[in-house]
Amino acid sequence: MSSSRTPAGIGPVDMRLEVVTLPVADVDRSKEFYQSLGWRLDADLDFGDDVRGVQFTPPHSDASIQFGQGITAAEPGSARRMELIVSDIDAARADLVTRGVEVSPVFHLDGGQPDAGPDPQGRSYRTFASFTDPDGNEFLLQEVTQRLPGRLWTD
């Protein structure tokens, strides 16, 4: 068991979330779906022996998604609440709808429960819309117009 103490003069090691693995049933169907979103195809690698990995990155994101055959034992469609941060929820929703994606109406949370429409006070982090991929993996669009203090790394 490790201690929560850090020896003097030693800072935390940089760690960046790079890839989230999605469980899918049909790799080619999923590849077509994510291409239709306008996401960048980073890789489609066949490793032989029924192992294939496909990776996409949403526009201007530092993190990617990955799916394939033989890379996860999770049930297709079981990934939930992967948040895509957008600066304009209406524009993001309209873009997805134009691309043929079924997107929920915009909603906000009122006491933890979904309520129709954007946050009445226009607060950052409070307005959402959602969509799923063909397997049911769920994405949540979250409108962030101003980051919380301390949310960005400075060192």
Sine and cosine of phi, psi and omega as CSV:
sin_phi,cos_phi,sin_psi,cos_psi,sin_omega,cos_omega
0.00,0.00,0.71,-0.71,-0.05,-1.00
-1.00,-0.06,0.40,-0.92,0.03,-1.00
-1.00,0.03,0.47,-0.88,0.05,-1.00
-0.99,0.16,-0.06,1.00,0.01,-1.00
-0.99,0.15,0.62,-0.78,0.06,-1.00
-0.94,-0.33,0.78,-0.62,0.03,-1.00
-0.84,0.55,0.55,-0.84,-0.01,-1.00
-0.81,0.58,0.69,-0.72,0.07,-1.00
0.99,0.11,-0.03,1.00,0.00,-1.00
-0.93,-0.37,0.85,-0.53,0.03,-1.00
-0.99,-0.13,0.14,-0.99,0.02,-1.00
-0.92,0.38,0.53,-0.85,0.04,-1.00
-0.98,0.19,0.70,-0.72,0.04,-1.00
-0.85,0.52,0.75,-0.66,0.09,-1.00
-0.66,-0.75,0.82,-0.58,-0.03,-1.00
-0.85,-0.52,0.75,-0.66,0.10,-0.99
-0.92,0.38,0.87,-0.49,-0.12,-0.99
-0.96,-0.28,-0.71,0.70,-0.14,-0.99
-0.61,-0.79,0.66,-0.75,0.15,-0.99
-0.92,-0.40,0.78,-0.62,-0.03,-1.00
-1.00,-0.02,0.79,-0.61,0.02,-1.00
-0.96,-0.27,0.69,-0.72,0.08,-1.00
-1.00,0.07,0.82,-0.57,0.00,-1.00
-0.76,-0.65,0.39,-0.92,0.00,-1.00
-1.00,-0.03,-0.56,0.83,-0.08,-1.00
-0.75,-0.66,0.96,-0.30,-0.09,-1.00
-0.88,0.47,-0.71,0.71,-0.04,-1.00
-0.92,0.39,-0.63,0.78,0.06,-1.00
-0.89,0.46,-0.69,0.72,0.02,-1.00
-0.91,0.42,-0.65,0.76,0.02,-1.00
-0.87,0.50,-0.70,0.72,0.02,-1.00
-0.89,0.46,-0.66,0.75,0.00,-1.00
-0.88,0.47,-0.78,0.63,-0.06,-1.00
-0.93,0.37,-0.52,0.85,0.13,-0.99
-0.90,0.45,-0.63,0.78,-0.02,-1.00
-0.91,0.41,-0.37,0.93,0.04,-1.00
-0.98,0.21,-0.19,0.98,-0.05,-1.00
1.00,0.09,0.27,0.96,0.02,-1.00
-0.98,0.20,0.50,-0.87,-0.03,-1.00
-0.97,0.23,0.79,-0.61,0.11,-0.99
-0.99,0.17,0.91,-0.42,-0.02,-1.00
-1.00,-0.02,-0.59,0.81,-0.07,-1.00
-0.31,-0.95,0.53,-0.85,0.20,-0.98
-0.62,-0.78,1.00,-0.08,-0.14,-0.99
-0.92,-0.39,0.77,-0.64,0.06,-1.00
-0.98,-0.22,0.90,-0.44,-0.04,-1.00
-0.99,-0.13,0.09,1.00,-0.03,-1.00
0.98,0.22,0.13,-0.99,0.02,-1.00
0.76,0.65,0.70,0.71,0.06,-1.00
0.88,0.47,0.55,0.83,0.07,-1.00
-0.84,-0.55,0.85,-0.53,0.01,-1.00
-0.63,-0.78,0.66,-0.75,0.02,-1.00
-0.79,-0.61,0.74,-0.67,0.03,-1.00
-0.84,-0.54,0.70,-0.71,-0.01,-1.00
-0.77,-0.64,0.71,-0.71,0.06,-1.00
-0.79,-0.61,0.47,-0.88,0.07,-1.00
-0.80,-0.60,0.80,-0.59,0.09,-1.00
-0.88,0.47,0.43,-0.90,-0.02,-1.00
-0.80,0.60,0.81,-0.59,0.07,-1.00
0.90,0.43,0.31,0.95,0.03,-1.00
-1.00,0.02,0.52,-0.86,0.12,-0.99
-1.00,0.00,-0.24,0.97,0.01,-1.00
-0.92,-0.40,0.46,-0.89,-0.06,-1.00
-0.84,-0.54,0.17,-0.99,0.17,-0.98
-0.92,-0.39,0.43,-0.90,0.01,-1.00
-0.65,-0.76,0.62,-0.79,0.08,-1.00
-0.49,-0.87,0.18,-0.98,0.03,-1.00
0.21,-0.98,-0.40,-0.91,0.00,-1.00
-0.90,-0.44,0.77,-0.63,0.04,-1.00
0.98,0.22,0.32,0.95,-0.01,-1.00
-0.91,-0.40,-0.19,0.98,0.09,-1.00
-0.46,-0.89,0.54,-0.84,0.05,-1.00
-0.99,-0.10,-0.01,1.00,-0.01,-1.00
-0.90,0.43,0.48,-0.88,0.00,-1.00
-0.94,0.35,0.76,-0.65,0.05,-1.00
-0.78,0.62,0.72,-0.69,0.02,-1.00
1.00,0.08,0.12,0.99,-0.08,-1.00
-1.00,0.00,-0.11,0.99,0.02,-1.00
-0.97,0.23,0.75,-0.66,-0.07,-1.00
-0.80,-0.61,0.52,-0.85,0.19,-0.98
0.82,0.57,0.73,0.68,0.14,-0.99
-0.99,0.13,0.88,-0.48,-0.14,-0.99
-1.00,-0.06,0.78,-0.62,0.10,-0.99
-0.95,-0.31,0.89,-0.46,-0.06,-1.00
-1.00,0.08,0.77,-0.64,0.00,-1.00
-0.77,-0.64,0.47,-0.88,0.01,-1.00
-1.00,0.00,-0.31,0.95,0.00,-1.00
-0.64,-0.77,0.98,-0.18,-0.08,-1.00
-0.88,0.47,-0.62,0.78,-0.02,-1.00
-0.92,0.40,-0.68,0.74,0.02,-1.00
-0.91,0.41,-0.68,0.74,0.00,-1.00
-0.90,0.44,-0.70,0.72,0.01,-1.00
-0.89,0.46,-0.72,0.69,0.00,-1.00
-0.87,0.49,-0.66,0.75,0.03,-1.00
-0.87,0.50,-0.72,0.69,-0.01,-1.00
-0.91,0.42,-0.67,0.75,0.01,-1.00
-0.88,0.47,-0.67,0.74,0.03,-1.00
-0.86,0.50,-0.51,0.86,0.00,-1.00
-1.00,0.08,0.08,1.00,0.06,-1.00
1.00,0.00,0.21,0.98,-0.02,-1.00
-1.00,0.01,0.68,-0.73,0.09,-1.00
-0.99,0.13,0.92,-0.39,-0.06,-1.00
-0.89,-0.45,0.65,-0.76,0.03,-1.00
-0.89,0.45,0.34,-0.94,0.18,-0.98
-0.89,0.45,0.37,-0.93,0.06,-1.00
-0.91,0.42,0.64,-0.77,0.03,-1.00
-0.58,-0.82,0.24,-0.97,0.10,-1.00
-0.74,-0.67,0.20,-0.98,0.02,-1.00
-0.98,-0.20,0.79,-0.61,0.03,-1.00
-0.88,-0.48,0.96,-0.27,-0.07,-1.00
0.90,0.43,0.50,0.86,0.01,-1.00
1.00,0.04,-0.12,0.99,-0.01,-1.00
-0.96,-0.27,0.63,-0.77,0.04,-1.00
-0.90,0.44,0.67,-0.75,0.04,-1.00
-0.68,-0.73,0.61,-0.79,-0.09,-1.00
-0.88,0.48,0.59,-0.81,0.10,-1.00
1.00,0.02,0.16,-0.99,0.02,-1.00
-0.94,0.34,0.24,-0.97,0.06,-1.00
-0.82,0.57,0.82,-0.57,-0.06,-1.00
-0.85,0.52,-0.44,0.90,-0.01,-1.00
-0.99,-0.11,0.02,1.00,0.03,-1.00
0.92,0.38,0.42,0.91,-0.05,-1.00
-0.96,0.27,0.58,-0.82,0.09,-1.00
-0.91,0.42,0.50,-0.87,0.03,-1.00
0.96,0.28,0.10,1.00,-0.15,-0.99
-0.91,-0.41,-0.08,1.00,-0.06,-1.00
-0.89,-0.46,0.68,-0.73,-0.16,-0.99
-0.66,-0.76,0.25,-0.97,0.27,-0.96
-0.46,-0.89,0.34,-0.94,-0.03,-1.00
-0.67,-0.75,0.37,-0.93,0.11,-0.99
-0.47,-0.88,0.25,-0.97,0.05,-1.00
-0.81,-0.59,0.38,-0.93,0.12,-0.99
-1.00,0.09,0.02,-1.00,-0.06,-1.00
-0.86,0.52,-0.37,0.93,0.01,-1.00
-1.00,-0.04,-0.18,0.98,-0.03,-1.00
0.98,-0.19,0.09,1.00,0.12,-0.99
-0.90,0.44,0.75,-0.66,-0.19,-0.98
-0.98,-0.21,0.77,-0.64,0.09,-1.00
-0.92,-0.40,0.60,-0.80,0.02,-1.00
-0.86,-0.51,0.87,-0.49,0.14,-0.99
-0.99,0.16,0.75,-0.66,0.03,-1.00
-0.80,-0.61,0.82,-0.57,0.00,-1.00
-0.99,0.13,0.86,-0.51,0.05,-1.00
-0.82,-0.57,0.92,-0.39,-0.01,-1.00
-0.96,-0.27,-0.33,0.94,0.05,-1.00
-0.53,-0.85,0.83,-0.56,-0.01,-1.00
-0.95,0.31,0.53,-0.85,0.10,-1.00
-0.91,0.42,0.54,-0.84,0.05,-1.00
-0.84,0.54,0.67,-0.75,0.02,-1.00
0.99,0.14,0.03,1.00,-0.07,-1.00
-0.98,0.21,-0.38,0.93,-0.02,-1.00
-0.98,-0.21,0.65,-0.76,0.04,-1.00
-0.95,0.31,0.67,-0.74,0.00,-1.00
-0.91,-0.42,-0.17,0.99,0.01,-1.00
-0.79,-0.62,0.00,0.00,0.00,0.00
